[in-house]
Amino acid sequence: MAQIRWTEPALIDLNAIAEHIAIDKPNAAKRFVQNVFAATDRLEQFPNSGRKPPELKKSRYREILVAPCRIFYRSEKENVYILYIMRGEALLRKFLLDARAKETT
């Protein structure tokens, strides 16, 4: 079983998105955060269950979708590193993903 390891930048991403949702819908923000943690917790048992991001087909990154966001992660041995969370409609900034991945090595 893999261990989920949240990077600090990913937690900051999650908090910022939840705060934005909470402006108009506090209960929806709470449900969103719960859904994110439930989805990432499943990676303990199935670390490769996420898809390869369409923009990064030949990379080691994977993503899971929790509306309205994409959650990027990387599996390494017995660890799953949650690296980046972004709104689904935003463009992927690969340089951020790479920089955050370097912080875990």
PLY file of the C-alpha trace (Angstrom):
ply
format ascii 1.0
element vertex 105
property float x
property float y
property float z
element edge 104
property int vertex1
property int vertex2
end_header
0.00 0.00 0.00
1.34 3.41 -0.98
1.56 6.38 1.35
-0.03 9.65 0.24
2.27 12.63 0.66
0.84 16.08 0.09
3.29 18.77 -0.95
2.85 22.16 0.68
2.17 23.91 -2.67
-0.63 21.40 -3.44
-2.24 22.09 -0.06
-2.00 25.81 -0.78
-3.66 25.21 -4.17
-6.47 23.24 -2.50
-7.01 25.92 0.12
-7.15 28.72 -2.46
-9.70 26.87 -4.59
-11.81 25.98 -1.54
-11.73 29.59 -0.32
-12.90 30.79 -3.73
-15.80 28.32 -3.72
-16.66 29.22 -0.11
-17.27 32.87 -0.99
-20.69 31.95 -2.36
-21.15 28.35 -1.21
-19.44 27.35 2.04
-21.06 23.90 2.12
-19.97 23.21 -1.45
-16.40 24.14 -0.52
-16.47 21.69 2.38
-17.82 18.91 0.14
-15.20 19.70 -2.49
-12.34 19.32 0.01
-13.85 16.07 1.35
-14.14 14.74 -2.21
-10.52 15.65 -2.97
-9.24 13.81 0.09
-11.47 10.80 -0.64
-10.19 10.64 -4.22
-6.54 10.96 -3.21
-6.94 8.43 -0.39
-7.95 5.83 -3.01
-4.47 6.24 -4.49
-3.09 4.37 -1.47
-4.48 1.15 -2.91
-4.41 2.07 -6.60
-1.55 4.53 -7.21
-1.64 4.14 -10.99
-5.40 4.50 -11.32
-5.22 8.11 -12.50
-4.92 8.88 -16.17
-1.95 10.32 -17.98
-2.70 14.01 -18.55
-3.51 14.63 -22.23
-0.85 17.35 -22.40
1.78 15.07 -20.85
1.26 11.65 -22.43
4.92 10.66 -22.15
5.53 11.82 -18.59
5.52 10.08 -15.24
2.75 12.34 -13.95
-0.84 11.21 -13.56
-4.01 13.05 -12.71
-7.36 12.44 -11.12
-10.38 14.62 -11.69
-12.52 16.04 -8.92
-14.84 18.63 -10.41
-14.00 21.41 -10.99
-10.32 20.49 -10.62
-7.48 18.35 -11.84
-5.15 16.84 -9.24
-1.66 15.96 -10.46
0.49 13.41 -8.72
3.49 11.17 -9.16
4.08 7.67 -7.80
7.54 6.77 -6.62
8.20 3.45 -4.89
5.80 3.34 -1.92
4.86 7.03 -2.07
2.30 9.01 -4.00
3.16 12.72 -4.11
0.26 15.11 -4.62
1.95 17.94 -6.52
-0.49 20.37 -8.07
-4.20 21.15 -8.07
-5.70 23.40 -10.68
-9.08 24.44 -11.98
-10.07 22.29 -14.94
-10.57 25.21 -17.30
-7.08 26.64 -16.67
-4.13 25.84 -18.91
-1.58 23.46 -17.43
1.66 25.17 -16.52
4.06 22.24 -16.83
6.96 24.21 -15.38
5.07 24.42 -12.05
4.48 20.70 -12.03
8.15 20.01 -12.75
9.33 22.45 -10.08
7.08 20.89 -7.45
8.18 17.39 -8.41
11.83 18.40 -7.89
10.98 19.48 -4.34
10.02 15.88 -3.49
13.29 14.31 -4.60
0 1
1 2
2 3
3 4
4 5
5 6
6 7
7 8
8 9
9 10
10 11
11 12
12 13
13 14
14 15
15 16
16 17
17 18
18 19
19 20
20 21
21 22
22 23
23 24
24 25
25 26
26 27
27 28
28 29
29 30
30 31
31 32
32 33
33 34
34 35
35 36
36 37
37 38
38 39
39 40
40 41
41 42
42 43
43 44
44 45
45 46
46 47
47 48
48 49
49 50
50 51
51 52
52 53
53 54
54 55
55 56
56 57
57 58
58 59
59 60
60 61
61 62
62 63
63 64
64 65
65 66
66 67
67 68
68 69
69 70
70 71
71 72
72 73
73 74
74 75
75 76
76 77
77 78
78 79
79 80
80 81
81 82
82 83
83 84
84 85
85 86
86 87
87 88
88 89
89 90
90 91
91 92
92 93
93 94
94 95
95 96
96 97
97 98
98 99
99 100
100 101
101 102
102 103
103 104
